[in-house]
Amino acid sequence: MVHIDRPEALDAGFRKLTDAKVQAVTSTLLSTRNGLEKEYAEAALKYRLPSMFETETSAQLGGLMSYGPDFEDVFRRAGNYVGRILKGAHPAEMPVEQPREFRLVLNLQTARALGVTIPQSVLVRADEVIR
């Protein structure tokens, strides 16, 4: 596991991964909140590592793929919670909800650059395919 939290740590972090013969990388939501989504995706491509992220923005910025919660749905449902609280509901009595919908985004431009073939069976399941 390599934690990269600033741009100047990207090259050293990805060199450490390739030296360890890592074959692919993933980045958790926590680590992508620092605004380095594009830089992570670019570094993964530079070091020829397939990359997977939780946010679809990362795949749109050059990552190979993303799979994670549909944040539009999550935020819409959060708005419903706020509305219920403003109408008098007690937050402590409201159930905690988990994401219900997830999105798979595939970036075929990145796949081609890496020489990775995405099976048709995966392509048809994708919510978005970047060509």
C-alpha positions as CSV (number, residue, x, y, z in Angstrom):
1,M,0.0,0.0,0.0
2,V,1.3,3.4,-1.0
3,H,-0.3,6.6,0.3
4,I,0.1,9.6,-2.0
5,D,-1.3,12.8,-0.7
6,R,0.5,15.5,-2.6
7,P,1.7,15.9,-6.3
8,E,5.4,15.7,-5.5
9,A,4.9,12.2,-4.0
10,L,3.3,10.8,-7.2
11,D,6.5,9.7,-9.0
12,A,8.2,8.2,-6.0
13,G,4.9,6.4,-5.0
14,F,4.3,5.0,-8.5
15,R,8.0,3.9,-8.8
16,K,7.6,2.1,-5.5
17,L,4.6,0.3,-6.9
18,T,6.2,-0.7,-10.1
19,D,9.4,-1.8,-8.2
20,A,7.1,-4.1,-6.2
21,K,5.8,-5.6,-9.5
22,V,2.3,-4.3,-8.8
23,Q,0.1,-5.0,-11.8
24,A,-2.7,-2.5,-11.2
25,V,-3.7,0.3,-8.8
26,T,-6.8,1.5,-7.1
27,S,-7.5,4.6,-5.3
28,T,-10.0,5.0,-2.5
29,L,-12.4,7.9,-2.2
30,L,-10.5,9.1,0.8
31,S,-7.3,9.4,-1.2
32,T,-8.9,11.1,-4.2
33,R,-10.5,13.9,-2.1
34,N,-7.2,15.8,-2.2
35,G,-7.8,17.0,-5.7
36,L,-5.3,14.7,-7.4
37,E,-7.7,12.6,-9.5
38,K,-6.2,13.7,-12.8
39,E,-2.6,13.4,-11.5
40,Y,-3.3,9.9,-10.2
41,A,-4.8,8.8,-13.5
42,E,-1.9,10.4,-15.5
43,A,0.7,8.7,-13.2
44,A,-1.0,5.3,-13.6
45,L,-0.9,5.7,-17.4
46,K,2.7,6.9,-17.3
47,Y,3.8,3.9,-15.3
48,R,1.6,1.6,-17.4
49,L,-0.6,0.5,-14.6
50,P,-4.4,-0.1,-15.1
51,S,-6.2,2.0,-12.6
52,M,-9.6,1.8,-10.9
53,F,-11.3,4.6,-8.9
54,E,-14.5,5.1,-6.9
55,T,-15.5,8.3,-8.6
56,E,-16.5,8.4,-12.3
57,T,-14.7,11.7,-12.6
58,S,-11.4,9.9,-12.3
59,A,-12.2,7.6,-15.2
60,Q,-13.3,10.6,-17.2
61,L,-9.9,12.2,-16.4
62,G,-7.9,9.3,-17.8
63,G,-8.2,6.4,-15.3
64,L,-9.0,3.0,-16.8
65,M,-12.3,2.6,-14.9
66,S,-14.4,3.6,-12.0
67,Y,-16.9,1.8,-9.9
68,G,-18.6,3.4,-7.0
69,P,-21.8,4.9,-5.6
70,D,-24.0,7.1,-7.8
71,F,-23.3,10.3,-5.9
72,E,-26.2,12.2,-7.6
73,D,-28.5,9.6,-6.1
74,V,-26.7,9.7,-2.7
75,F,-27.0,13.5,-2.5
76,R,-30.6,13.5,-3.7
77,R,-31.5,11.1,-0.9
78,A,-29.5,13.2,1.6
79,G,-31.7,16.2,0.5
80,N,-34.7,14.1,1.5
81,Y,-33.2,13.6,4.9
82,V,-32.6,17.3,5.4
83,G,-36.2,17.9,4.4
84,R,-37.5,15.4,6.9
85,I,-35.3,17.0,9.7
86,L,-36.5,20.5,8.8
87,K,-40.1,19.2,9.1
88,G,-39.4,17.9,12.6
89,A,-38.0,14.4,12.3
90,H,-35.4,13.4,14.8
91,P,-32.1,12.5,13.2
92,A,-31.2,9.9,15.8
93,E,-34.4,8.1,14.9
94,M,-33.8,8.0,11.2
95,P,-32.1,4.9,9.7
96,V,-28.7,5.2,8.1
97,E,-28.9,4.4,4.4
98,Q,-26.2,2.9,2.3
99,P,-25.8,3.7,-1.4
100,R,-28.4,1.9,-3.5
101,E,-27.0,2.6,-7.0
102,F,-23.5,2.2,-8.3
103,R,-22.0,3.3,-11.6
104,L,-19.3,1.6,-13.7
105,V,-17.4,3.8,-16.1
106,L,-14.8,2.5,-18.6
107,N,-12.3,4.6,-20.4
108,L,-11.4,2.8,-23.7
109,Q,-8.9,5.4,-24.7
110,T,-6.9,4.5,-21.6
111,A,-7.4,0.8,-22.2
112,R,-6.0,1.2,-25.8
113,A,-3.0,3.1,-24.5
114,L,-2.3,0.4,-21.9
115,G,-3.0,-2.5,-24.4
116,V,-5.8,-3.7,-22.2
117,T,-8.8,-5.4,-23.8
118,I,-12.1,-4.9,-22.0
119,P,-14.4,-7.9,-22.6
120,Q,-17.7,-7.2,-24.4
121,S,-19.5,-8.8,-21.4
122,V,-18.1,-6.0,-19.2
123,L,-18.7,-3.2,-21.8
124,V,-22.4,-4.0,-22.0
125,R,-22.7,-3.7,-18.2
126,A,-21.0,-0.2,-18.1
127,D,-23.1,2.8,-17.3
128,E,-20.7,5.0,-19.4
129,V,-18.0,4.0,-21.9
130,I,-15.5,6.7,-22.9
131,R,-14.4,6.1,-26.4
